[in-house]
Amino acid sequence: MAKIRITSNPYDKQIKYARWNSDTEEWQTVDYANSPDSLLISDELTTSFFPFKANKILDVIIDEFNDGQIDLLFAGTEDEYNMLRSICDTEKYSSFVTLSRDSNTLENARDILPDIVDIFRDIDPLITQSVKDKSKIEADIGKFSEATNESIPICVIGNVSAGKSSFINALIGHEILPSIQQNM
């Protein structure tokens, strides 16, 4: 049975791979020194956003390491793990890929952002008082506040009866704007 570990860091768009070496009983990095012919070391599969490449990564792992059963260990965010779980549960992979989650995980940004905002608000007065160049700090504080704001301004422009209200209703998931249904 091949044991492969995938480590994804979506914040850096980095994906790393390791294979369990049963002789040395340690993880061996899949890199140019250890696996020069592996497709897993290509830029496409190491410097990208994992969800966009998950199927291709699984196919490469199966092609290169399949000796009957693959034990896949994943380290990354919960969202990425759940997405990978749904792929591994499909008929194509479920019979020979066993997926488990590594103890090393990353928090989803949306889960930790409220804590970061609270910490920032607590230290904001200290930052403002201790910095000499207030214009730069004020600009950076403005950017942070804008980026952490829960509302997102959207402008929808188009001709009359082009579907602007229908688009906004569909985007929100409720009919909040009246839209005219035209018979064609």
C-alpha positions in Angstrom: 0.0 0.0 0.0 1.3 3.4 -1.0 1.0 6.2 1.6 1.1 9.7 0.2 0.8 13.0 2.1 -0.5 16.1 0.4 0.2 19.4 2.2 -1.7 22.4 0.8 -1.3 26.0 1.8 -3.9 28.0 -0.2 -2.6 31.3 1.3 0.8 30.8 -0.5 -0.6 28.6 -3.4 1.9 25.9 -2.5 1.3 22.2 -2.6 3.8 19.7 -1.3 3.9 15.9 -1.5 5.6 13.2 0.5 5.7 9.4 0.3 6.0 7.1 3.3 9.2 5.1 3.2 8.5 1.9 5.1 12.2 1.0 5.1 13.2 4.1 7.0 9.8 4.7 8.6 9.7 8.3 7.7 8.1 10.6 5.1 10.2 11.2 2.0 9.6 14.4 0.1 8.5 14.0 -3.5 11.0 16.4 -5.1 13.7 16.5 -7.8 16.2 14.7 -5.6 13.9 11.8 -4.6 11.5 11.6 -7.6 12.9 13.4 -10.6 10.4 11.9 -13.0 7.3 12.5 -10.9 4.7 14.9 -12.4 3.9 16.0 -8.9 7.0 18.2 -8.9 5.8 20.2 -11.9 5.0 23.9 -11.3 1.5 23.2 -12.4 0.9 20.9 -9.4 3.1 22.6 -6.8 2.3 26.3 -7.2 -1.4 26.4 -7.7 -4.6 26.6 -5.8 -5.3 23.0 -4.7 -9.1 22.8 -5.5 -8.4 23.7 -9.1 -5.9 20.8 -9.5 -7.3 18.1 -7.1 -8.6 15.7 -9.7 -5.4 16.0 -11.7 -3.3 15.5 -8.6 -5.3 12.3 -7.7 -4.9 11.0 -11.2 -1.1 11.5 -11.1 -0.8 9.9 -7.7 -2.8 6.9 -8.9 -0.7 6.6 -12.0 2.7 6.9 -10.2 2.1 5.2 -6.8 -0.8 2.8 -7.3 0.1 -0.7 -6.1 -3.4 -1.7 -5.3 -4.4 0.7 -2.5 -3.4 4.3 -1.8 -3.6 5.7 1.7 -3.9 9.5 1.3 -3.1 11.8 4.1 -4.2 15.5 3.6 -2.9 18.6 5.5 -4.7 21.8 4.6 -7.9 23.7 5.3 -11.2 22.0 6.2 -12.8 23.3 3.0 -10.0 21.7 0.9 -10.3 18.4 2.8 -14.1 18.3 2.4 -13.7 19.0 -1.3 -11.1 16.2 -1.6 -13.3 13.9 0.4 -16.1 14.4 -2.0 -13.8 13.5 -4.9 -12.4 10.5 -3.2 -15.9 9.2 -2.4 -16.8 9.1 -6.2 -16.9 5.7 -7.9 -13.7 6.5 -9.8 -11.5 6.7 -6.7 -13.4 5.2 -3.7 -12.4 1.6 -4.4 -8.7 2.2 -4.0 -8.1 5.6 -2.3 -8.4 5.9 1.5 -8.4 9.5 2.7 -7.6 10.7 6.2 -6.8 14.1 7.6 -3.4 15.0 8.9 -3.1 16.5 12.4 -1.4 19.5 10.8 -4.2 21.7 9.4 -4.8 25.3 8.4 -7.7 27.4 9.6 -10.0 28.8 7.0 -9.5 32.5 6.8 -13.2 33.3 7.2 -13.1 31.4 10.6 -10.2 33.4 12.1 -11.0 36.8 10.5 -13.4 37.9 13.3 -10.6 37.2 15.9 -8.1 39.1 13.9 -10.5 42.1 13.5 -11.1 42.1 17.3 -7.3 42.0 18.0 -6.7 44.8 15.5 -9.4 47.0 17.1 -7.8 46.4 20.5 -4.3 47.5 19.4 -5.4 50.2 16.9 -5.1 53.0 19.5 -1.6 51.9 20.4 -0.5 51.8 16.8 -1.9 55.2 16.1 -0.2 56.8 19.1 3.2 55.2 18.5 3.7 56.0 14.8 5.2 59.2 13.6 4.0 59.1 10.0 0.2 59.1 10.6 -0.8 59.4 7.0 0.6 56.0 6.0 -0.9 54.4 9.1 -4.3 55.9 8.4 -4.2 54.7 4.8 -3.3 51.2 5.9 -6.0 51.2 8.7 -8.5 52.3 6.0 -7.4 49.5 3.7 -7.7 46.9 6.6 -11.1 48.2 7.6 -12.3 48.2 4.0 -11.1 44.6 3.5 -12.7 43.3 6.7 -16.0 45.0 6.2 -18.8 42.5 5.9 -20.7 44.4 3.2 -19.4 44.4 -0.4 -20.5 47.3 -2.6 -21.6 46.1 -6.1 -22.6 48.2 -9.0 -24.6 46.6 -11.8 -25.0 48.6 -15.0 -26.9 47.7 -18.1 -29.6 48.6 -20.6 -33.3 48.7 -19.7 -34.6 45.1 -19.3 -31.2 43.6 -19.6 -31.7 41.5 -16.5 -30.0 43.6 -13.8 -32.7 43.0 -11.2 -32.9 39.3 -12.1 -29.1 39.0 -11.8 -29.1 40.7 -8.3 -32.0 38.5 -7.2 -30.2 35.4 -8.3 -27.0 36.6 -6.7 -28.6 37.1 -3.3 -30.9 34.1 -3.6 -34.1 36.0 -2.9 -36.3 38.3 -4.9 -35.6 41.6 -3.3 -35.9 43.7 -6.5 -38.9 43.7 -8.8 -38.1 42.2 -12.2 -40.3 42.2 -15.3 -40.8 38.9 -17.0 -41.1 39.5 -20.7 -42.8 37.0 -23.1 -40.7 36.5 -26.2 
